Amino acid sequence: MTEPVPISQSLDGVVRSLRGPSRQAVSGVFGRWIDAVGQQVADHVRPVKLDARVLLVEVDDPAWATQVKFLTPTIIERLRTNVGVEVDKIDVRVDRRNARGAKYD
């Protein structure tokens, strides 16, 4: 009889087999977003999806899409150093429903 395996270990194995990011990477990006980007950016930019090493973020205004393009190298570095997550690319989309500058919670 084999020993029980923790569910977190089982989930990590399933995610790896699907070639997705680790559970730690997902929780790091989504759980520590403010630590990585700061409150001002987090008020207007939120992570939506981490697929392999590509992070999709959503912004509440087209001007923030431009700002994220300029900040991408800094965000990638801060995700690596502050959160321990490796991201190669950040894709940006504008949330048209929120495009009036409403803050993300």
C-alpha positions in Angstrom: 0.0 0.0 0.0 1.3 3.5 -0.9 1.4 6.4 1.4 -1.2 9.2 0.9 0.0 12.2 -1.1 -0.9 15.7 -0.2 -3.5 17.2 -2.5 -1.2 20.2 -3.2 1.5 17.9 -4.4 -1.0 16.1 -6.6 -2.3 19.4 -8.0 1.2 20.5 -8.8 1.8 17.3 -10.7 -1.4 17.8 -12.8 -0.5 21.5 -13.5 3.0 20.5 -14.6 1.6 17.8 -16.9 -0.6 20.5 -18.5 2.5 22.7 -18.9 0.9 25.4 -16.9 2.5 27.6 -14.2 3.1 26.1 -10.8 0.6 26.7 -8.0 3.2 28.9 -6.2 3.6 31.1 -9.3 -0.1 31.6 -9.7 -0.5 32.4 -6.0 2.5 34.6 -6.1 1.3 36.7 -9.0 -2.3 37.0 -7.9 -1.8 37.0 -4.1 1.1 39.4 -4.1 0.3 41.7 -7.0 0.4 44.9 -5.0 3.8 43.9 -3.6 5.1 43.5 -7.1 3.6 46.6 -8.8 2.6 49.0 -6.0 -0.8 50.3 -5.0 -1.0 53.0 -7.7 -0.5 50.5 -10.5 -2.7 47.9 -8.8 -5.5 50.4 -8.7 -5.7 50.3 -12.5 -4.0 47.1 -13.6 -4.9 43.5 -12.5 -3.5 40.2 -13.4 -6.0 38.0 -15.3 -4.1 34.9 -16.4 -0.7 33.4 -16.1 -0.1 30.9 -19.0 3.4 29.4 -18.9 5.5 32.5 -18.5 3.1 34.9 -20.2 1.1 37.2 -17.9 -2.2 38.7 -19.2 -3.2 41.8 -17.4 -6.3 43.9 -17.7 -6.3 47.7 -17.4 -9.2 50.0 -16.7 -8.2 52.7 -19.2 -6.3 52.7 -22.5 -3.8 55.1 -21.1 -2.8 52.4 -18.5 -2.2 50.0 -21.4 0.5 52.4 -22.7 1.9 52.8 -19.2 2.1 49.0 -18.7 4.1 48.7 -21.9 6.7 51.2 -20.5 6.6 49.5 -17.1 6.9 45.9 -18.4 10.6 45.4 -17.8 10.2 46.8 -14.2 7.1 44.7 -13.5 8.9 41.5 -14.8 11.9 42.2 -12.6 9.8 43.0 -9.5 7.8 39.8 -10.0 11.0 37.9 -10.1 12.7 39.6 -7.1 9.8 40.4 -4.9 7.5 37.5 -5.6 9.8 34.8 -7.0 7.8 34.4 -10.3 9.5 34.2 -13.7 7.5 36.0 -16.4 8.9 36.5 -20.0 6.1 38.6 -21.4 3.1 40.7 -20.3 0.1 41.0 -22.6 -2.3 43.8 -21.9 -6.0 44.2 -22.6 -8.4 47.0 -21.8 -11.5 46.2 -19.8 -14.0 48.1 -21.9 -16.6 47.7 -19.1 -14.3 49.6 -16.7 -12.8 52.0 -19.3 -13.9 55.0 -17.3 -11.0 54.8 -14.9 -12.8 52.8 -12.1 -10.3 51.3 -9.7 -9.9 47.6 -9.4 -10.5 46.1 -6.0 
